[in-house]
Amino acid sequence: MRFITGCAVLAIFFSAPTQANPLIDQLIGVTSQYLEQQVSDYAQTLGGDPRHEVRINRLDQRLRLPICAEDALSARLESPDIPIGRVTVRVTCDGPSPWRLFVQAQVSLYQQVVVSSRPLSRGGVIGAQDIRLAERDTGLLNSNYLLDPAQAIGMQLKRNVNADTVLSHTQLEQNRLIQRGDKVVISAGNSSVNVRMPGEALEDGTLGAQIRVRNTRSNRVIRARVTGPGQVEAGM
């Protein structure tokens, strides 16, 4: 079957009024209905009932193709993989005069995301008072956001952020409890004996990380696990 293929042209405005185009009405209707269902299904997988908006980009009124019978008309998401943000829908007519068009739209999904409640400095450790939840259009955030404050609390900032900034994993890292050059206490032991020795960290370390430390008594370099600020544990 040979298709007449075209691409819906975006944002074409005219200074003079144009006559109604039944094909445009059909494209808007089927695309809107399809995206409404798709984004509703996707929102259910997220839990709750986040509000959403579907806006079809303006189409070229000069499109001239035959109207398609309802039972021969179908829509499918062309890109991206989820119906959020800037999306393209492929609308296909399998009628006697088949055609295929691509319609673009903007789908907004509003969710409560983690934002900074005040300006925060690089290297600072985030506390509960530093963040809050605020509604944002996640379709504009390219998955760079956090939904749970617990994902940010206790983490360290990689860079300065302004107040009301949406926080994401790319801005955060594990809190470095130990930095290279810090004086540390090395603990080593078993069920019958426990030994504590002075040491020096040879690299940065977060909680639970294995780092190299130097025993300053023996000058021996070993690997030890970070157990707290200035505290590491080595096996015997």
N, C-alpha and C positions, 0 to 999 in steps of 0.2 A: 504494500500500500504506500503510495507516494504522499508525503505530508507537505503542506505549505508551511514553512517555518518562518517565524519572525520573532523579534524581540520587542517587548513593550518598552517604549522610550520614556525615560523619566523626566519629570520636571520641565515639560514643554508648556510654556504659557503663551497665550495669544492676546493681542491688544483688542481684537474684535471678538464679539460673541460667536460661539460655534454652535451648530445644531447638535442635538442629542445623538449619541451613537449607541445603538442597542448592543453592539458587540462590547463596547467599553463597560456598559452596565452589567453584561453577563460576566465579563472577566472579573470585575470588582466583586460581584456577588459570590461567584464560586470560590475565588481566592480568599475572601473574607471568611466565608463559612468554613472552608478547609482549615485556615490558620486558627480560627477561634477554637475549633475542636482539638487541633494539635497542641496548642499552648495550654488549653484546659487539662488535657491528659498529662502533659509534662508537669504542670503545676501540682497535680495530685501526687506525683512521685516525690515532690519536695516536702510534702506535709503542709498542713494548714490550707489556707485559701488565698494566696497572694493575688492581688488585683493585677490586671493586665490590660493593655490596649493594643489594637491592631490598626495600623494606618497604611493603606495602600498608596504607593507612590503614584503621582499623577501620570496618566497614560496619554498617549498621542491620539487625539481625536481623529486623526487622518487614517487610522487603521480601517481597512475595508476587507473584511472576510465574512463568509456566510455565518449566520447565527447557528449555533449547534443545538441539536436536540438534547434535552436534559439527561436522558439515559445514555447518551454517547459522550458526555462531558466528564472529565476527571481531572483531578489536581494532585500533584505530588511535590514534596519538598525537594528542591534541587540542591540547595546549600543554605546554611551549614548543616551539620548533623542534627542539631536541635533547633526548634522553631523560635529562637530568641535572637534579638538584635536585628541586624540587616539581613533579610532573608530573600531568597529567590524561589518562586513557585513555578513549576512547569504545568501549564494548563493544556490539556490535549483533547481534541475533538476526534472521535473515531467514527463520525458520520459519513454520509455519502461524499461530502467534500471535506476530507480530513485536514486539520491544521494543528499546529503546535506553537504556543507562545510562552514567553517567560515574563512573569510579572514580579516586580520587586516590591517589598513592603518593609516596614519597620515595626517590629514587635517589642513592646516594652513589658517587662515583668518586674513589678515593684516588690522588693523584699527588704526586711530589716537586716542591715549589714553593720559591721563594726566600723566605727569612725572615731577619730581622735577627738577628745573633748576639749583639748587645749594644745598649743604648740608643744611639740616634743623634740628632744635633742637626740642626735646620733649617739649610740652607745648606751642610752638610757634603758632601764628595765621597766616594762609596762606594768602598771598596777591597775586595779579595778577603777580607781578614780580618774585614770587617764583616758578611758574610752567609754563609749556609749553606743547604743543601737539607734540607727536612723534609717528611714525608708529611702531607697535609691532604686533607680532603674538599672537592674543588673544586666539588661541587654546592652548597655553602653560600657560595661566594665570588663568585658572579655575574660570572664571567670577570675579576675583579679580582685577577690573580695573574701571576707570571712563572715560566716553567719553566726558563730558562737564566740562570745567574749573569752571563753576559756582557751580558745585557740591563740589568743594574743597575750593574755595575762602571764607574766613571768618570762616573756620573750624579750629579746634585746633588739633595738632598732638599728638598722644598717645605715640610716640617713636621717636627717632632720625632716620633720613633717609639720605642716601647718595645722591649725585647728580645723576640725570638720573634714579631715582627709580620710577617705576610705582606705582602710588598712588591708594588706594582702600578705601572703606568704613570702613574696619576693622582697618585701621591706623588712622582714623579721628573720632573726636567727636565734638559736639557743643561747641563753645567757651564759657568758663565759665566767665561770666561778673562779677560774685561775688564769692568769696571763703569764706569758713567757717572762722569766726573770723573777717571778714571785717567790718568796720564801714559803715553803710548805712543810707540813709534818707528814712523814711517811710512816704509816702503820703497817705492821706485818705480824702475823701470828696464826695460831691454831687454837684448838680447844684447851690446851694446857699452858700456852705462853703467848704473850703479846709484847711486841717490841715497837718503840716509837723512836724515829730518827729524824734529824733535821735534813731538809733537802731544798733543792732549787728547781723550779719548773723550767724545762727547756722548750716548752711550747704551750699555747693556749689550750684550755680544756673546759668543756661543759660537763654538767652532771652526768656521771656514768661513762664518760669518755676515757679511753686509755691514752695516756700521754707519757712522754719521756721525762724523767726527773733524774737529777744527780744527787746521790747521797753525799752531803758535804763533809761527812766524817771520813768515808772511804774513797770519795771521789769516783765511785762507781755509778755508771748510768744504767738505770733500769726502767721498765715500763710499769706504770701504776694507774689504778682507776681513780678518777675524781669522785670523792664522796661528799664534798662540801667545800665552802670557801676555805682555801688554804689547807685542805685535807685530801690526802691520797692514800690508797691502800694497795699494797703489793703482796704477791704470794710469797710464801717461804720456800 
